Amino acid sequence: MSIRLIISLSFILSASLTQGAQSYPPKISSDSVHTYKSVEGHDLKIWVFNPTITSKTNAPAMLFFFGGGWNSGSPTQFVKYCERLSERGMVGIVADYRVKSRQGVQAKTCVEDALDALRYITENATTLEIDPMRIGVGGASSGGHLAASLGTIHASDPAAPKVMALFNPATILAPISDDLSDAPLGELEKMNALYQAKEEHLRARIGLEPIELSPFHHVASNSPPAIIFHGTNDKTVPYESAKLFASQLRKNGVFVDLKTYEGAGHGFFNREPYFSQTAEELEAFLLGLGWLE
C-alpha cells in the first residue's frame, strides 16, 4: 500500500503566523485569572470570563488556545469569542502555554500544557462555577492542533473535552494510507514531496514521531463533536486537511460540522466580517448541543 501525506510545511517551518502576531505578555481584562501550572520559573495562566446575562452557576465552558506555529502567539486572540460566549451564559476561558520562541519548547510540551490547563479547569469546576461535564476546547492553527489533540489523543483522559471548536487547525502531521484518503491524488502528492524533504525537521520540531502527535491518526468513536472553520485559500494549513479530518470523524461516528469559507486564507476569522460569522456559527453549534439557551 502506498503512503500519502497531507501536511503544510509553511505551518511547520514558520516562526510566526498571523495569529501569533498579538502582543505578549498579554494584557487581558477578565473576571478572574488563575495560575494552572508553574514550571521552570513560568506561571502559566488562564483568564476566565463569567456569564454576564445571569448569575448562572454550573455553566458550560469553552477553553481556547491561541495559534502561532507552537512558536509564538498570545491568549488575546480568543478574548472576543470569550466575551461573546459569556453574553450567552457560558464561561469563556483563554489559556497561555509555553512556546518555542519564549521557552524553547517543542510541540509535545505545548500539548502537555494544554492538557494540564484542561485538567485544572475540570478539577476546579466547582470554584469556577462550571459544569465539569460540559467543558469544550477550541483553538486556531497550532492552537487548533492542541484542541484537536485533547479530543483525540487524550480522548480517554478523565478531563477529556466534550466539544471541539477548531479554526484552520493543523490536524494531520504524519502519513495517511490510501484507504483513509479521499482527497485528489495530485494535491496529496504535492504536499508529500514537501514533507519528505523536511521530515527530520518536523520530527525535531514536534519532539516525537509525528504520528504520535497527529490528531487525525487518533480519531476514535469517543472523540467529541466538532465544528471546524476553514478557508479554501489557506496557504498555511491546507483546506484539504480539514476535509480529511472531518471525514475521519464521521467514519468513526462522531458528529462534525465543517464550515467552509470560500477564498478565505489562514487566520481569516480574526477580522470582520468573518469574526461575527464564525461566532454566530459557533453559538448555533453549541445551541444545537444544548449548551446555550
C-alpha positions in Angstrom: 0.0 0.0 0.0 1.4 3.4 -1.0 1.6 6.1 1.6 0.3 9.6 1.1 0.8 12.6 3.2 -1.0 15.8 3.8 0.8 18.5 5.7 1.8 22.1 5.2 5.5 22.8 5.8 4.8 26.5 5.8 3.0 25.8 9.0 5.7 23.6 10.4 8.6 25.9 9.5 7.0 29.3 10.1 8.4 31.2 13.0 5.4 33.5 13.4 2.0 33.1 11.9 -0.8 35.7 11.5 -2.4 34.5 14.7 0.9 34.8 16.6 1.3 38.5 16.0 -0.5 39.7 19.1 1.4 41.4 21.9 3.0 39.4 24.7 2.8 39.3 27.7 -1.0 39.6 27.3 -3.0 42.4 28.9 -6.4 40.9 29.4 -9.3 42.3 31.3 -11.3 39.3 32.6 -13.3 38.4 35.6 -10.5 36.3 37.2 -7.0 35.0 36.5 -5.7 31.7 37.7 -2.3 30.0 37.5 -2.9 26.5 36.3 0.7 25.4 36.3 4.1 26.7 37.5 7.1 25.2 35.6 10.7 26.1 35.2 10.0 29.6 36.6 7.0 30.2 34.4 3.5 30.8 35.8 1.0 29.6 33.1 -2.3 31.3 33.5 -5.9 31.1 32.4 -8.2 34.1 32.1 -11.9 33.5 32.9 -14.9 35.3 31.5 -18.0 34.6 33.6 -21.6 34.7 32.2 -22.9 38.3 32.0 -26.6 37.7 31.4 -27.3 36.0 34.7 -25.6 34.9 37.9 -25.6 31.4 36.3 -23.7 28.6 38.1 -22.8 25.2 36.7 -22.4 26.8 33.3 -20.8 25.2 30.3 -17.4 26.4 29.4 -15.1 26.8 26.4 -11.3 26.8 26.7 -9.3 28.4 23.9 -5.7 28.0 22.7 -4.0 30.6 20.5 -2.2 29.9 17.3 1.4 30.7 16.3 3.1 27.6 15.0 3.9 26.3 18.5 6.4 29.2 18.3 4.7 32.4 19.4 1.2 33.9 19.9 -0.9 35.4 22.6 -4.0 34.4 24.6 -5.6 37.6 23.5 -6.5 36.0 20.2 -9.8 34.5 21.5 -10.8 37.1 24.0 -13.6 38.4 21.7 -15.0 34.9 21.4 -15.0 34.5 25.2 -16.8 37.8 25.6 -19.4 36.7 23.1 -20.0 33.4 24.8 -20.2 35.0 28.2 -23.0 37.1 26.9 -24.9 33.9 26.1 -24.5 32.4 29.6 -21.3 30.4 29.1 -17.9 30.7 30.7 -15.2 31.6 28.2 -11.5 30.9 29.1 -8.2 31.6 27.3 -5.0 29.9 28.3 -1.3 30.6 28.0 1.1 27.8 27.2 4.8 27.5 26.6 6.1 28.1 23.0 9.4 27.8 21.3 10.3 31.5 21.0 9.8 32.2 24.7 10.6 28.9 26.5 12.4 26.9 23.8 9.9 24.0 23.9 8.7 21.5 21.3 5.2 20.9 20.2 4.8 17.9 22.6 5.3 20.3 25.5 2.6 22.6 24.1 0.1 19.7 24.2 1.2 18.8 27.8 0.4 22.3 28.9 -2.9 22.3 27.1 -3.9 19.1 28.9 -2.8 20.5 32.2 -5.0 23.6 31.7 -8.0 21.4 30.9 -7.4 19.2 33.9 -7.1 22.3 36.2 -10.4 23.7 35.0 -12.1 20.3 35.4 -10.7 19.8 38.9 -11.7 23.3 39.9 -15.0 23.3 38.2 -17.0 24.0 41.4 -14.8 27.0 42.3 -15.1 28.3 38.7 -18.9 27.6 38.7 -18.5 25.4 35.7 -20.3 22.2 34.8 -17.4 19.7 34.6 -19.4 17.6 32.1 -19.7 20.5 29.7 -16.2 21.7 29.0 -15.2 22.2 25.4 -11.9 23.2 23.8 -11.1 25.4 20.8 -8.1 26.9 19.1 -6.6 28.2 15.9 -3.9 26.7 13.7 -1.3 25.2 16.2 -3.8 26.1 19.0 -6.4 24.1 16.9 -3.9 21.3 16.9 -3.8 21.4 20.7 -7.6 21.4 21.0 -7.8 18.5 18.5 -5.1 16.6 20.3 -7.1 16.8 23.6 -10.2 15.5 21.8 -8.4 12.6 20.1 -5.0 11.6 21.5 -6.3 12.3 25.1 -9.9 11.4 24.5 -9.8 8.8 27.3 -8.4 11.2 29.9 -10.9 11.9 32.7 -10.8 15.5 31.8 -11.3 15.0 28.0 -13.3 17.7 26.3 -16.9 17.3 25.3 -16.7 19.6 22.3 -14.1 20.8 19.8 -14.2 24.2 18.0 -11.3 24.2 15.5 -10.2 27.2 13.4 -8.0 26.3 10.5 -6.4 23.6 12.7 -3.3 21.5 12.0 -4.7 18.0 12.4 -2.6 15.8 10.1 1.1 15.6 10.9 2.0 12.2 9.5 1.4 9.9 6.5 -2.0 8.6 5.9 -2.7 5.4 3.9 -4.7 5.2 0.7 -7.8 3.7 2.4 -8.1 6.7 4.7 -7.6 9.3 2.0 -10.4 10.6 -0.3 -8.5 13.8 -1.4 -7.3 14.3 -5.0 -4.1 12.4 -5.6 -2.3 15.4 -7.1 -2.8 17.6 -4.1 -1.6 15.0 -1.7 1.4 14.1 -3.8 2.5 17.8 -3.9 2.5 18.1 -0.2 4.0 14.6 0.2 7.1 15.8 -1.7 7.4 18.8 0.7 7.1 16.6 3.7 9.7 14.1 2.5 12.2 17.0 2.1 11.7 18.2 5.7 10.8 15.1 7.6 13.7 15.3 10.0 12.9 19.0 10.8 9.3 18.1 11.6 10.4 15.4 13.9 12.7 17.8 15.7 10.0 20.5 15.9 7.5 18.2 17.4 9.8 16.2 19.8 8.1 12.9 18.9 7.4 10.7 15.9 4.9 12.9 14.0 2.2 10.2 14.1 2.2 10.3 17.9 1.1 13.9 17.8 -1.2 13.8 14.8 -4.9 14.1 15.8 -6.1 12.5 12.6 -4.4 9.2 13.4 -6.0 9.1 16.9 -9.7 9.8 16.0 -12.0 7.2 17.6 -15.6 6.8 18.5 -15.0 8.6 21.8 -13.8 11.8 20.1 -16.2 14.7 20.9 -18.4 16.5 18.4 -16.6 19.2 16.5 -17.1 22.3 14.4 -14.4 23.3 12.0 -13.9 26.6 10.4 -11.5 26.7 7.4 -10.8 28.8 4.3 -10.3 27.3 0.9 -7.4 29.7 0.2 -5.4 28.7 3.3 -1.7 28.6 2.2 -0.5 27.6 5.7 -2.8 24.7 6.8 -4.4 23.3 3.6 -8.2 23.2 3.5 -7.9 19.6 2.3 -6.7 18.6 5.7 -9.9 19.9 7.3 -12.0 17.8 4.9 -9.9 14.7 5.6 -10.2 15.2 9.4 -13.9 15.8 9.2 -14.3 12.7 7.1 -12.3 10.7 9.6 -14.5 11.9 12.5 -17.6 10.9 10.5 -16.2 7.4 9.7 -15.9 6.9 13.5 -19.5 8.0 14.2 -18.6 11.4 15.5 -20.7 14.4 14.6 -18.8 17.2 12.8 -19.8 20.4 11.1 -17.2 21.7 8.6 -17.8 25.4 7.8 -16.1 26.2 4.5 -15.2 29.8 3.7 -14.6 30.2 0.0 -11.5 32.2 -0.8 -10.5 32.8 2.8 -6.9 32.5 3.9 -5.2 31.5 7.1 -6.4 33.3 10.2 -9.4 34.8 8.4 -11.7 34.6 11.5 -9.6 37.2 13.3 -11.2 40.0 11.3 -14.7 41.1 10.2 -17.0 40.0 8.7 -15.6 36.6 9.5 -15.4 37.0 13.2 -19.1 37.7 13.5 -19.9 34.9 11.1 -17.8 32.3 12.9 -19.0 33.4 16.3 -22.6 33.1 15.2 -22.0 29.6 13.8 -20.2 28.5 16.9 -23.1 29.7 19.0 -25.6 27.9 16.8 -23.5 24.7 17.1 -23.4 25.0 20.9 -27.1 25.8 20.9 -27.8 22.6 19.0 -25.9 20.6 21.6 -27.9 22.2 24.4 -25.1 24.2 25.8 -26.8 27.6 25.1 -30.3 28.7 25.8 
